[in-house]
Amino acid sequence: MSRVFVGSEALAAGQVNRYQLATTHQRVFPDVYAPRGDLTLLDRTTAAWLWSGRKATVTGRAAAALHGAKWFDPDIPIELNFANNRSPRGVVTRRETLLAEELTYRGGLPVTTVARTAFDLARRGTGRRGIADLDALANATHFTVSDVLTIGDAHPHLRGIRRLPSALNAIDAGAQSPRETYLRLDLIDAGFPRPETQIPVARPGGRWYYLDMGWPHILVAVEYDGEHHRTSRTAYAVDVERQDYLVSLGWIVVRVLADHRRAQVIGRVQRAFIERSRAISA
């Protein structure tokens, strides 16, 4: 018996009894159970597929996670391509045309291909979170925009198709977290040129530093420091050494923390641009 299972099947096979279902397991979706405790996104995705009678195809954000995309919360709604208008809480069902070449398997589950998953995320996603979802999938798979547009050509009348060009244009596979996506979008919205991401900088010993984002031609970088930078003494020491080395090469590095206000960040980047503009014109 697998970790997530159909209750009635397990009862019939004698793999579990009703007392065990009630005391040591939890009901995830109707007639689908798992051991008590925290559920992973894969657990919930498997449970949703089992609830469908093993007939559905996993789509959307859950599909992206199956393809290796990170940064999705385990409690997101599981989207399924499945004809059912009475889905349980936590499951979203749609019935849309899926061509044979848009289907694959991951971990034994039927799932939309990377290109079809990106297509669905691009037309359904809204705001910054939607771009972060696409960034996460691009970071994991490096899908091509042309492959996604080919999917769009095959489904010209699906809802949200008009969002496709703008959403695909905003994607950057170099984002290493949703926070980095939001930071990049904030900079673009503020009028700065679109920054490059994961900028390589050679360091001694034949190794490299990679800057989150910035503008190499003027040696200005913007980096988002996650919580581990402040809680890990080792990470802090590495950061200090890295910062000193970048400054020695002439880089201005604007470091951003979660509690920095957007206006503060934009102002600091603006001052870096002004400093560099004066240096160039001098």
PEGIZI-V600598 format. One record per pair of residues at least 12 apart in sequence whose ideal C-beta (glycine too) atoms are under 10 Angstrom apart, sorted by sequence separation. I is the first residue (numbers start at 1). J is the second residue. D is the distance in Angstrom with one decimal. If there is no record, write none. Layout:
I&J&D / I&J&D
//
This chain:
1&13&7.8 / 21&33&6.0 / 24&36&6.2 / 25&37&9.9 / 32&44&9.7 / 34&46&8.6 / 46&58&9.2 / 61&73&9.2 / 77&89&8.8 / 78&90&6.4 / 79&91&8.0 / 80&92&7.1 / 81&93&7.7 / 82&94&7.8 / 83&95&4.5 / 98&110&9.6 / 101&113&7.3 / 102&114&10.0 / 104&116&8.9 / 121&133&5.1 / 122&134&6.1 / 152&164&5.3 / 172&184&6.3 / 183&195&9.1 / 198&210&4.9 / 199&211&4.2 / 209&221&9.8 / 211&223&6.3 / 212&224&5.7 / 243&255&7.8 / 254&266&10.0 / 256&268&8.3 / 20&33&9.4 / 23&36&8.4 / 26&39&8.0 / 34&47&6.6 / 45&58&5.9 / 49&62&9.4 / 65&78&9.9 / 77&90&5.9 / 78&91&5.2 / 79&92&4.8 / 80&93&5.1 / 81&94&6.0 / 82&95&7.0 / 102&115&7.4 / 103&116&7.9 / 104&117&9.7 / 121&134&5.3 / 151&164&9.1 / 152&165&9.0 / 172&185&9.5 / 184&197&7.1 / 197&210&8.9 / 198&211&7.4 / 199&212&8.1 / 201&214&10.0 / 210&223&9.9 / 212&225&9.2 / 254&267&9.9 / 255&268&9.1 / 256&269&9.2 / 1&15&4.4 / 7&21&5.8 / 32&46&8.6 / 33&47&8.2 / 48&62&7.6 / 62&76&7.0 / 76&90&8.8 / 77&91&6.7 / 78&92&7.1 / 79&93&7.9 / 80&94&7.5 / 81&95&6.8 / 98&112&6.8 / 99&113&9.7 / 101&115&9.1 / 102&116&4.0 / 134&148&9.4 / 170&184&9.0 / 197&211&8.4 / 198&212&7.3 / 199&213&7.3 / 225&239&7.4 / 254&268&5.0 / 1&16&6.9 / 10&25&9.2 / 28&43&7.3 / 29&44&8.4 / 32&47&4.5 / 61&76&5.4 / 62&77&8.1 / 63&78&9.5 / 64&79&9.9 / 75&90&7.6 / 77&92&4.8 / 78&93&9.4 / 79&94&7.1 / 80&95&9.7 / 81&96&6.0 / 98&113&9.4 / 101&116&8.7 / 102&117&9.1 / 118&133&9.4 / 121&136&9.2 / 122&137&9.7 / 149&164&7.3 / 170&185&7.3 / 196&211&8.6 / 197&212&6.7 / 198&213&8.0 / 199&214&5.7 / 201&216&8.6 / 254&269&5.4 / 28&44&6.6 / 32&48&8.0 / 45&61&9.9 / 60&76&8.7 / 61&77&7.9 / 62&78&4.8 / 63&79&7.4 / 76&92&9.7 / 81&97&9.1 / 117&133&9.7 / 118&134&6.4 / 121&137&6.5 / 148&164&7.4 / 149&165&8.3 / 152&168&9.2 / 181&197&9.8 / 195&211&9.5 / 196&212&10.0 / 197&213&4.8 / 199&215&8.8 / 200&216&9.2 / 223&239&9.3 / 239&255&8.4 / 252&268&9.5 / 254&270&9.9 / 16&33&8.0 / 30&47&10.0 / 32&49&9.1 / 33&50&9.5 / 45&62&4.7 / 60&77&8.2 / 61&78&8.5 / 62&79&5.9 / 63&80&9.6 / 81&98&5.8 / 99&116&8.3 / 102&119&8.4 / 117&134&9.7 / 121&138&10.0 / 180&197&7.7 / 195&212&8.7 / 196&213&6.6 / 197&214&8.4 / 199&216&5.6 / 252&269&9.2 / 254&271&8.7 / 7&25&8.0 / 28&46&8.9 / 29&47&5.3 / 32&50&4.9 / 44&62&7.9 / 45&63&8.6 / 60&78&8.2 / 61&79&6.7 / 62&80&8.3 / 63&81&9.5 / 98&116&7.1 / 102&120&9.7 / 170&188&8.3 / 180&198&9.8 / 195&213&4.0 / 196&214&6.5 / 201&219&9.7 / 254&272&5.8 / 28&47&4.0 / 29&48&6.2 / 31&50&8.2 / 32&51&5.1 / 59&78&9.2 / 60&79&3.4 / 118&137&5.7 / 145&164&9.6 / 148&167&9.3 / 149&168&7.4 / 194&213&9.3 / 195&214&5.5 / 196&215&7.0 / 223&242&9.5 / 252&271&8.9 / 253&272&8.8 / 5&25&8.8 / 7&27&7.6 / 11&31&9.8 / 27&47&9.4 / 28&48&8.2 / 29&49&9.8 / 31&51&7.2 / 32&52&9.8 / 41&61&8.8 / 42&62&8.9 / 45&65&7.3 / 58&78&7.2 / 59&79&4.7 / 60&80&8.6 / 117&137&6.4 / 118&138&7.5 / 145&165&9.3 / 148&168&6.1 / 195&215&6.1 / 196&216&6.3 / 199&219&10.0 / 201&221&8.7 / 223&243&9.2 / 252&272&4.5 / 4&25&10.0 / 7&28&9.8 / 10&31&9.9 / 29&50&7.6 / 30&51&6.1 / 41&62&6.7 / 45&66&6.8 / 58&79&7.3 / 59&80&6.5 / 60&81&9.2 / 81&102&9.8 / 174&195&9.4 / 176&197&8.5 / 194&215&9.3 / 195&216&9.5 / 196&217&9.4 / 251&272&9.8 / 252&273&9.0 / 9&31&8.6 / 28&50&8.6 / 29&51&4.1 / 31&53&9.8 / 56&78&9.2 / 57&79&9.7 / 58&80&6.3 / 59&81&5.2 / 81&103&9.3 / 146&168&9.7 / 172&194&8.4 / 174&196&7.8 / 175&197&6.5 / 176&198&7.8 / 193&215&6.5 / 199&221&6.6 / 5&28&9.8 / 6&29&10.0 / 7&30&9.0 / 8&31&5.5 / 9&32&9.9 / 10&33&7.5 / 28&51&8.0 / 29&52&9.2 / 42&65&7.5 / 56&79&9.5 / 57&80&6.8 / 58&81&8.0 / 59&82&9.3 / 114&137&7.0 / 118&141&8.2 / 122&145&9.6 / 145&168&5.0 / 148&171&9.3 / 172&195&8.7 / 174&197&2.8 / 175&198&8.9 / 192&215&8.0 / 223&246&9.5 / 252&275&6.7 / 4&28&6.8 / 6&30&9.9 / 7&31&5.0 / 8&32&9.7 / 41&65&5.3 / 42&66&7.6 / 56&80&3.9 / 57&81&4.3 / 58&82&9.6 / 96&120&8.5 / 114&138&9.4 / 117&141&8.7 / 119&143&9.6 / 144&168&10.0 / 145&169&8.2 / 170&194&9.3 / 172&196&9.0 / 173&197&7.9 / 174&198&4.0 / 193&217&9.6 / 252&276&6.9 / 4&29&9.6 / 6&31&5.8 / 7&32&6.8 / 8&33&9.9 / 40&65&9.6 / 41&66&8.8 / 55&80&9.1 / 56&81&6.2 / 57&82&7.3 / 118&143&5.3 / 123&148&9.9 / 143&168&9.9 / 169&194&9.7 / 172&197&5.3 / 173&198&8.6 / 174&199&8.7 / 193&218&9.8 / 195&220&8.8 / 196&221&9.5 / 221&246&7.3 / 5&31&9.6 / 6&32&6.0 / 7&33&4.8 / 52&78&9.9 / 55&81&9.7 / 56&82&3.6 / 94&120&9.2 / 114&140&8.6 / 115&141&9.1 / 117&143&8.4 / 118&144&9.3 / 122&148&6.7 / 145&171&7.5 / 172&198&9.1 / 187&213&7.5 / 195&221&8.5 / 229&255&8.6 / 250&276&9.5 / 5&32&7.3 / 6&33&7.9 / 51&78&9.1 / 55&82&6.3 / 56&83&9.0 / 114&141&4.7 / 116&143&10.0 / 118&145&8.7 / 121&148&9.4 / 122&149&9.9 / 187&214&9.5 / 195&222&6.8 / 219&246&8.8 / 230&257&7.8 / 252&279&9.9 / 4&32&6.7 / 5&33&6.0 / 52&80&6.0 / 55&83&8.7 / 56&84&8.2 / 113&141&9.8 / 114&142&9.1 / 115&143&5.7 / 119&147&8.9 / 120&148&9.7 / 123&151&9.9 / 143&171&9.0 / 184&212&8.6 / 187&215&9.8 / 192&220&9.4 / 229&257&8.3 / 230&258&9.8 / 4&33&7.4 / 5&34&7.6 / 45&74&9.7 / 48&77&9.1 / 49&78&8.2 / 51&80&8.7 / 52&81&9.5 / 53&82&8.9 / 55&84&9.2 / 62&91&9.7 / 81&110&9.0 / 114&143&4.8 / 115&144&7.9 / 118&147&7.9 / 119&148&5.1 / 122&151&9.6 / 123&152&8.1 / 183&212&7.7 / 184&213&5.7 / 250&279&9.3 / 3&33&9.7 / 4&34&4.7 / 5&35&10.0 / 44&74&6.7 / 48&78&3.9 / 52&82&4.9 / 62&92&9.5 / 80&110&9.8 / 81&111&9.7 / 94&124&9.4 / 113&143&9.1 / 114&144&9.6 / 115&145&9.7 / 118&148&4.8 / 119&149&8.6 / 122&152&8.6 / 138&168&9.7 / 143&173&8.6 / 183&213&7.2 / 192&222&9.1 / 219&249&7.4 / 221&251&5.7 / 222&252&9.5 / 223&253&6.1 / 225&255&5.5 / 227&257&8.9 / 3&34&6.0 / 4&35&8.9 / 41&72&6.0 / 43&74&7.9 / 44&75&7.5 / 45&76&9.6 / 47&78&7.9 / 48&79&8.7 / 49&80&7.2 / 51&82&9.3 / 52&83&9.5 / 53&84&9.5 / 56&87&9.7 / 61&92&9.9 / 81&112&7.5 / 115&146&9.2 / 116&147&9.3 / 117&148&9.3 / 119&150&9.1 / 120&151&8.8 / 142&173&5.8 / 211&242&9.6 / 219&250&5.0 / 220&251&7.4 / 221&252&7.2 / 222&253&7.8 / 223&254&7.3 / 224&255&8.1 / 225&256&6.8 / 226&257&8.9 / 227&258&7.3 / 1&33&9.9 / 2&34&9.3 / 3&35&6.6 / 41&73&7.6 / 42&74&8.7 / 44&76&8.4 / 46&78&9.4 / 48&80&5.9 / 52&84&7.1 / 60&92&7.6 / 115&147&4.1 / 116&148&8.4 / 119&151&4.2 / 123&155&9.2 / 139&171&9.6 / 141&173&8.5 / 180&212&5.7 / 218&250&9.8 / 219&251&4.8 / 220&252&5.0 / 221&253&4.9 / 222&254&4.7 / 223&255&5.3 / 224&256&5.0 / 225&257&5.6 / 226&258&7.9 / 41&74&4.4 / 44&77&9.3 / 45&78&5.4 / 49&82&9.0 / 51&84&9.1 / 59&92&9.0 / 79&112&9.5 / 114&147&7.9 / 115&148&5.3 / 118&151&8.0 / 119&152&6.2 / 130&163&8.5 / 134&167&6.4 / 138&171&5.2 / 139&172&8.7 / 140&173&8.6 / 179&212&9.7 / 180&213&7.1 / 209&242&6.0 / 218&251&9.7 / 219&252&6.5 / 220&253&8.2 / 221&254&7.0 / 222&255&8.0 / 223&256&6.7 / 224&257&7.9 / 225&258&8.5 / 40&74&5.6 / 41&75&8.1 / 44&78&5.8 / 45&79&9.5 / 48&82&9.0 / 59&93&9.7 / 60&94&8.9 / 113&147&8.8 / 114&148&9.0 / 115&149&9.2 / 117&151&9.6 / 124&158&9.8 / 126&160&9.5 / 133&167&9.8 / 134&168&7.7 / 137&171&8.6 / 138&172&7.3 / 139&173&5.0 / 176&210&9.1 / 218&252&8.4 / 219&253&9.3 / 220&254&7.4 / 221&255&9.1 / 222&256&6.4 / 224&258&8.3 / 4&39&8.3 / 39&74&6.3 / 41&76&7.0 / 45&80&9.1 / 52&87&8.8 / 56&91&8.9 / 59&94&7.4 / 81&116&9.8 / 115&150&7.2 / 116&151&5.5 / 119&154&9.3 / 120&155&9.9 / 123&158&6.7 / 124&159&8.1 / 125&160&8.7 / 131&166&9.7 / 135&170&8.6 / 138&173&3.8 / 139&174&7.4 / 177&212&9.3 / 187&222&6.7 / 211&246&7.7 / 216&251&9.1 / 225&260&9.7 / 3&39&9.5 / 4&40&9.7 / 38&74&7.5 / 39&75&8.3 / 51&87&8.2 / 115&151&5.4 / 119&155&7.7 / 123&159&7.0 / 124&160&5.6 / 131&167&6.9 / 134&170&7.6 / 135&171&6.0 / 137&173&8.8 / 138&174&8.7 / 139&175&6.2 / 174&210&8.7 / 176&212&7.0 / 186&222&9.6 / 209&245&7.4 / 224&260&9.5 / 3&40&9.3 / 41&78&8.3 / 51&88&6.8 / 56&93&7.4 / 59&96&8.3 / 67&104&8.9 / 115&152&9.8 / 123&160&3.1 / 126&163&8.5 / 130&167&6.7 / 134&171&4.8 / 135&172&5.9 / 136&173&9.4 / 138&175&8.0 / 139&176&7.1 / 174&211&9.9 / 175&212&8.5 / 176&213&9.9 / 209&246&7.0 / 214&251&8.0 / 215&252&10.0 / 4&42&8.7 / 66&104&9.5 / 68&106&8.6 / 79&117&9.9 / 113&151&8.5 / 116&154&9.6 / 120&158&8.9 / 122&160&7.9 / 123&161&5.8 / 125&163&7.8 / 133&171&9.9 / 134&172&9.1 / 135&173&6.9 / 139&177&9.4 / 174&212&8.0 / 175&213&8.5 / 184&222&8.4 / 203&241&9.8 / 214&252&8.9 / 3&42&9.3 / 4&43&5.4 / 48&87&8.4 / 51&90&9.7 / 52&91&8.4 / 57&96&9.8 / 59&98&8.3 / 66&105&9.2 / 67&106&6.4 / 81&120&9.2 / 112&151&9.5 / 116&155&9.2 / 119&158&8.6 / 122&161&9.3 / 123&162&8.1 / 124&163&8.2 / 131&170&4.9 / 134&173&9.3 / 135&174&8.2 / 136&175&7.5 / 174&213&7.3 / 183&222&6.6 / 203&242&8.4 / 214&253&8.1 / 3&43&6.7 / 4&44&8.3 / 48&88&8.5 / 51&91&6.8 / 66&106&4.1 / 120&160&8.6 / 123&163&5.2 / 130&170&8.9 / 131&171&6.9 / 135&175&4.0 / 136&176&9.6 / 183&223&8.9 / 184&224&9.3 / 209&249&9.7 / 211&251&7.8 / 214&254&8.5 / 4&45&9.1 / 5&46&9.2 / 6&47&9.4 / 9&50&9.1 / 47&88&9.8 / 52&93&8.0 / 57&98&6.2 / 63&104&9.6 / 65&106&9.3 / 66&107&6.3 / 79&120&7.9 / 119&160&9.6 / 122&163&6.3 / 123&164&5.7 / 126&167&9.6 / 131&172&8.6 / 134&175&9.4 / 135&176&9.0 / 136&177&8.7 / 139&180&9.8 / 172&213&8.3 / 183&224&5.3 / 201&242&9.4 / 204&245&8.4 / 212&253&9.6 / 213&254&10.0 / 224&265&9.6 / 4&46&4.5 / 5&47&9.0 / 48&90&7.5 / 49&91&9.7 / 79&121&9.9 / 119&161&9.0 / 122&164&5.2 / 125&167&6.5 / 128&170&9.4 / 135&177&8.9 / 136&178&7.5 / 139&181&9.8 / 180&222&9.4 / 182&224&8.8 / 203&245&6.2 / 209&251&9.7 / 211&253&7.4 / 3&46&8.1 / 4&47&4.9 / 7&50&9.7 / 47&90&8.8 / 48&91&4.9 / 59&102&9.8 / 63&106&8.1 / 66&109&6.5 / 122&165&8.9 / 124&167&9.5 / 132&175&7.3 / 135&178&7.8 / 180&223&8.9 / 181&224&9.7 / 203&246&9.1 / 212&255&9.6 / 222&265&7.7 / 2&46&7.9 / 3&47&9.8 / 4&48&9.6 / 6&50&5.4 / 47&91&8.9 / 48&92&9.3 / 66&110&10.0 / 67&111&7.4 / 122&166&8.8 / 123&167&7.4 / 131&175&8.8 / 180&224&5.1 / 201&245&8.4 / 212&256&8.8 / 4&49&9.1 / 5&50&7.3 / 6&51&8.5 / 48&93&9.2 / 57&102&9.0 / 66&111&5.1 / 67&112&9.0 / 69&114&9.4 / 79&124&8.5 / 119&164&7.3 / 122&167&3.9 / 132&177&8.3 / 133&178&8.5 / 135&180&8.0 / 136&181&8.3 / 179&224&5.1 / 201&246&6.7 / 4&50&6.6 / 44&90&7.0 / 45&91&9.9 / 57&103&6.3 / 63&109&9.0 / 65&111&9.7 / 66&112&9.2 / 67&113&8.5 / 68&114&9.2 / 118&164&9.7 / 121&167&7.9 / 122&168&5.8 / 132&178&4.0 / 135&181&4.8 / 179&225&9.5 / 180&226&9.4 / 203&249&9.2 / 222&268&8.6 / 6&53&9.0 / 44&91&8.9 / 57&104&9.6 / 58&105&9.9 / 62&109&9.2 / 63&110&9.8 / 64&111&9.4 / 67&114&5.4 / 122&169&10.0 / 131&178&9.1 / 132&179&8.7 / 134&181&8.8 / 177&224&7.1 / 179&226&7.3 / 202&249&9.2 / 222&269&6.0 / 2&50&9.3 / 6&54&8.9 / 57&105&9.9 / 58&106&8.1 / 63&111&4.8 / 64&112&9.2 / 66&114&10.0 / 69&117&8.6 / 119&167&9.7 / 122&170&9.3 / 132&180&8.7 / 133&181&9.0 / 176&224&8.3 / 201&249&7.0 / 221&269&9.8 / 29&78&8.9 / 58&107&9.8 / 62&111&8.2 / 63&112&5.0 / 69&118&10.0 / 101&150&9.7 / 102&151&6.7 / 118&167&9.1 / 119&168&9.2 / 122&171&8.3 / 129&178&7.3 / 132&181&4.1 / 135&184&8.6 / 175&224&9.6 / 177&226&6.9 / 220&269&7.3 / 62&112&9.9 / 63&113&8.8 / 64&114&8.4 / 67&117&6.3 / 101&151&9.2 / 118&168&7.9 / 121&171&9.7 / 128&178&8.1 / 131&181&5.8 / 132&182&7.0 / 135&185&9.9 / 176&226&9.0 / 201&251&7.5 / 222&272&8.5 / 58&109&5.6 / 59&110&10.0 / 63&114&8.7 / 66&117&8.6 / 67&118&9.3 / 130&181&9.9 / 131&182&8.7 / 221&272&8.9 / 57&109&8.6 / 58&110&6.7 / 59&111&7.6 / 60&112&8.2 / 65&117&9.7 / 69&121&9.3 / 99&151&8.6 / 102&154&8.2 / 129&181&8.8 / 132&184&9.9 / 199&251&9.5 / 220&272&4.8 / 56&109&9.3 / 57&110&4.7 / 58&111&4.4 / 59&112&5.0 / 63&116&8.2 / 64&117&5.4 / 101&154&8.9 / 102&155&9.1 / 118&171&8.3 / 128&181&6.8 / 129&182&8.8 / 131&184&8.8 / 132&185&8.8 / 219&272&9.3 / 220&273&6.5 / 56&110&7.4 / 57&111&6.5 / 58&112&7.2 / 63&117&4.4 / 64&118&8.0 / 128&182&5.4 / 131&185&6.5 / 215&269&9.7 / 218&272&8.4 / 54&109&9.4 / 55&110&8.9 / 57&112&6.3 / 62&117&9.4 / 63&118&9.7 / 99&154&6.3 / 214&269&9.3 / 218&273&7.3 / 220&275&8.6 / 30&86&10.0 / 32&88&9.2 / 54&110&8.6 / 61&117&8.7 / 64&120&9.0 / 99&155&8.5 / 128&184&9.7 / 220&276&5.9 / 30&87&9.8 / 59&116&7.9 / 60&117&7.2 / 63&120&7.6 / 64&121&6.5 / 76&133&9.8 / 97&154&8.7 / 98&155&9.4 / 128&185&5.6 / 215&272&9.3 / 218&275&9.4 / 219&276&7.0 / 29&87&8.7 / 30&88&5.9 / 52&110&10.0 / 59&117&6.9 / 63&121&8.7 / 97&155&6.7 / 127&185&9.4 / 128&186&8.8 / 139&197&9.9 / 214&272&9.3 / 215&273&8.3 / 218&276&4.4 / 29&88&4.9 / 49&108&9.3 / 50&109&9.8 / 57&116&9.5 / 58&117&9.0 / 61&120&9.1 / 96&155&7.9 / 139&198&9.7 / 217&276&9.4 / 218&277&8.0 / 28&88&9.0 / 29&89&8.7 / 49&109&5.6 / 59&119&10.0 / 60&120&5.6 / 61&121&7.1 / 72&132&9.8 / 97&157&9.8 / 219&279&9.4 / 27&88&9.8 / 29&90&7.1 / 30&91&9.9 / 45&106&9.7 / 46&107&8.1 / 48&109&9.6 / 49&110&7.5 / 59&120&5.6 / 60&121&6.6 / 71&132&7.2 / 72&133&7.7 / 97&158&8.1 / 128&189&9.6 / 215&276&8.6 / 218&279&8.7 / 28&90&8.2 / 29&91&6.6 / 45&107&8.7 / 46&108&8.4 / 49&111&9.3 / 59&121&9.3 / 71&133&8.4 / 96&158&6.5 / 135&197&9.4 / 218&280&7.4 / 28&91&10.0 / 46&109&6.6 / 61&124&9.3 / 96&159&8.9 / 217&280&9.8 / 42&106&9.7 / 45&109&6.7 / 60&124&6.8 / 61&125&8.8 / 69&133&7.6 / 71&135&8.9 / 72&136&7.2 / 42&107&6.9 / 59&124&9.3 / 60&125&9.1 / 69&134&9.2 / 71&136&5.2 / 72&137&9.9 / 94&159&9.5 / 45&111&8.8 / 69&135&8.9 / 70&136&5.8 / 42&109&8.7 / 69&136&4.1 / 70&137&9.6 / 187&254&9.9 / 61&129&9.9 / 65&133&9.9 / 68&136&9.1 / 69&137&4.5 / 71&139&9.1 / 61&130&10.0 / 64&133&6.5 / 67&136&9.7 / 68&137&8.4 / 69&138&8.5 / 70&139&7.5 / 71&140&9.9 / 64&134&8.6 / 67&137&6.5 / 69&139&7.2 / 70&140&6.8 / 186&256&9.3 / 65&136&8.6 / 68&139&8.9 / 69&140&4.5 / 183&254&10.0 / 61&133&6.0 / 64&136&6.5 / 65&137&9.1 / 68&140&3.9 / 69&141&7.5 / 190&262&8.3 / 60&133&8.7 / 64&137&4.5 / 67&140&6.1 / 68&141&6.6 / 183&256&6.0 / 189&262&9.2 / 190&263&9.4 / 63&137&8.9 / 64&138&9.8 / 67&141&5.6 / 192&266&8.3 / 195&269&9.5 / 61&136&8.9 / 65&140&9.1 / 187&262&9.9 / 190&265&8.8 / 191&266&9.0 / 61&137&9.0 / 64&140&7.8 / 67&143&9.0 / 180&256&9.4 / 186&262&5.6 / 190&266&4.7 / 64&141&8.7 / 179&256&8.4 / 183&260&9.7 / 186&263&9.9 / 189&266&9.0 / 190&267&9.6 / 192&269&6.6 / 179&257&9.8 / 187&265&8.2 / 192&270&8.3 / 179&258&6.9 / 183&262&9.1 / 186&265&6.8 / 187&266&7.5 / 190&269&7.7 / 191&270&9.3 / 182&262&9.1 / 186&266&6.9 / 190&270&8.0 / 193&273&9.6 / 192&273&7.4 / 183&265&7.3 / 187&269&6.6 / 186&269&9.4 / 183&269&9.9 / 71&175&9.3 / 71&176&9.2 / 2&108&9.6 / 70&176&9.0 / 71&177&6.2 / 72&178&9.7 / 70&177&8.2 / 71&178&5.5 / 70&178&9.6 / 71&179&9.3 / 71&181&9.3
//
